[in-house]
Amino acid sequence: MPRAEIDDKPFNEATLTKLELFERYAREWLPVFLSEHSRFTEINICDFFCGSGTDSNGTAGSALRMLAVIREFDSLISARQARVRVFCSDKLEAKICRLREHISARQLGNVPAEIILKAVPFTERFEQLRSQLYRDEAANLLIVDQYGVQHFESTFDALIDCPTTDVLAFVSSSWFQRFHSLPEVKRYLVDRRPDAYHLAHRAVLEAYRKRLPADRKYYLGEFSLKSGSNIYGVVFGSGHPLGMAKFLRSAWKLDNVNGSANYDVEREGIHGESNFLFDFAGKPKKVEVFEESLEAAICSGRIRDELQILEVCFEHGVTPQHATPVLQKLKKTGDVCMTWRVPDARNHGYPRPLHSPS
């Protein structure tokens, strides 16, 4: 569906879930760089496909939600004296004009941030802002809420090269399936079996993981969205384990069974809060596989500290809290010896060992 049509209809459930994920993550992300210990003096939030700000029913889109989140931290921003800038762009001038009207009508123009609105296509706007995003003192949150995949695909390497930058990119994963014969799609190994179609977005994530530089730590996550017969999704990227941990925290608040979809992505007959405690005995398969993998890695000696545990969590798409049952079990059996229960991404520079010194 062309981007120009989205504002003229009500948001569907998948879009509302996506927007809630964006909003939840922004609420987790912003305070990190407003703490008194933060070295960052510039905070940039870029919404490169902002649209007009609402759907046909007046429901807020990503740009208005980001501004509302900033307003929640008004006093903290003032106390920190941080320079917060919100860059909203869309290729159509009419949409930017309507967004400006919506910002004024909702009294969001007085948030403690500089709001810059421009009618510029994504690639051009990204290049215009690139030098600002690469500044050592800047922390950035980029929202690439496109339709299809071409924009994220064409700038993927540049996006992940931005220092201290987290990316939330909307990707139509079924685009890969539907146009599999195109040259830009054939590069990716996506399982096209009918019984694997529901995993299309996960396959897209794995394709992007194969593109990551071998000499750099970078974390990718995903959240799948189904609307009718179409599979869409969000690809998240961060160079910092704390960013990944916060994304997973946000995702698991939306899907408390698998933390990865607005539908039964594992086809276990369970999803979200739907009768989970009453109709489903035991743990979801995804959690079971993670626990087995983590336990085996610890017992074999391949994992010795909490950062390595976090990376197993990220690989399986579970939160750090999901490691606690395994650690408790292995502590009882004497396979580990430590005083902490949950790995903490804030300790990434000095990860705590699994075996405390005697």
KATA-V876919 format. One record per residue. N is the residue number from 0. PSI is psi in whole degrees, -180 to 180 (none if undefined). Layout:
N PSI
N PSI
This chain:
0 130
1 145
2 -33
3 -18
4 -19
5 -34
6 -12
7 5
8 161
9 145
10 137
11 176
12 -37
13 -42
14 -40
15 -39
16 -43
17 -46
18 -37
19 -38
20 -46
21 -48
22 -44
23 -43
24 -41
25 -38
26 -31
27 -36
28 -47
29 -46
30 -25
31 -39
32 4
33 0
34 157
35 -17
36 -5
37 138
38 -4
39 131
40 -10
41 134
42 120
43 127
44 120
45 120
46 99
47 -11
48 58
49 -26
50 -157
51 -3
52 -26
53 169
54 -170
55 -18
56 0
57 8
58 132
59 137
60 -166
61 -43
62 -47
63 -34
64 -40
65 -42
66 -38
67 -38
68 -43
69 -40
70 -32
71 -26
72 28
73 -54
74 -37
75 -40
76 -41
77 -43
78 -37
79 -19
80 40
81 148
82 109
83 129
84 139
85 116
86 113
87 129
88 153
89 153
90 -16
91 125
92 -36
93 -38
94 -39
95 -39
96 -43
97 -37
98 -41
99 -39
100 -42
101 -39
102 -43
103 -43
104 -31
105 8
106 42
107 -2
108 -14
109 18
110 158
111 61
112 153
113 124
114 119
115 115
116 131
117 142
118 90
119 137
120 155
121 -55
122 -42
123 -43
124 -39
125 -43
126 -36
127 -36
128 -7
129 -44
130 -35
131 -39
132 -28
133 -2
134 140
135 -30
136 5
137 136
138 133
139 141
140 118
141 130
142 114
143 79
144 65
145 178
146 132
147 -142
148 -10
149 -37
150 -46
151 -40
152 -45
153 -23
154 10
155 -51
156 -41
157 -37
158 -46
159 -14
160 -17
161 124
162 146
163 53
164 128
165 143
166 131
167 109
168 129
169 129
170 132
171 94
172 -32
173 -17
174 -39
175 -40
176 -44
177 -32
178 43
179 -19
180 -11
181 146
182 -40
183 -13
184 -32
185 -18
186 -21
187 142
188 91
189 126
190 116
191 14
192 142
193 -36
194 -3
195 3
196 -35
197 -14
198 15
199 -45
200 -36
201 -38
202 -37
203 -43
204 -44
205 -35
206 -43
207 -34
208 -33
209 -18
210 -8
211 143
212 137
213 -23
214 14
215 137
216 123
217 140
218 134
219 141
220 172
221 157
222 119
223 146
224 131
225 131
226 110
227 -125
228 1
229 141
230 125
231 -170
232 171
233 129
234 128
235 142
236 138
237 145
238 4
239 135
240 -29
241 -37
242 -44
243 -41
244 -39
245 -35
246 -45
247 -38
248 -44
249 -43
250 -41
251 -20
252 -27
253 -33
254 97
255 9
256 -50
257 -13
258 27
259 4
260 161
261 18
262 174
263 78
264 -29
265 -4
266 49
267 3
268 14
269 150
270 138
271 -129
272 11
273 95
274 26
275 -48
276 -21
277 -36
278 -9
279 108
280 136
281 -166
282 152
283 150
284 -41
285 -42
286 -40
287 -45
288 -43
289 -49
290 -41
291 -43
292 -43
293 -46
294 -45
295 -41
296 -38
297 -47
298 -27
299 -8
300 4
301 -21
302 128
303 -7
304 175
305 -28
306 -40
307 -35
308 -45
309 -40
310 -31
311 -41
312 -47
313 -40
314 -35
315 -4
316 36
317 163
318 162
319 -31
320 -25
321 -15
322 -17
323 -48
324 -38
325 -45
326 -40
327 -43
328 -47
329 -25
330 -39
331 -36
332 -5
333 10
334 -21
335 160
336 101
337 167
338 -9
339 159
340 -28
341 127
342 139
343 121
344 -19
345 -16
346 19
347 -32
348 -30
349 70
350 141
351 141
352 159
353 -18
354 108
355 146
356 142
357 none
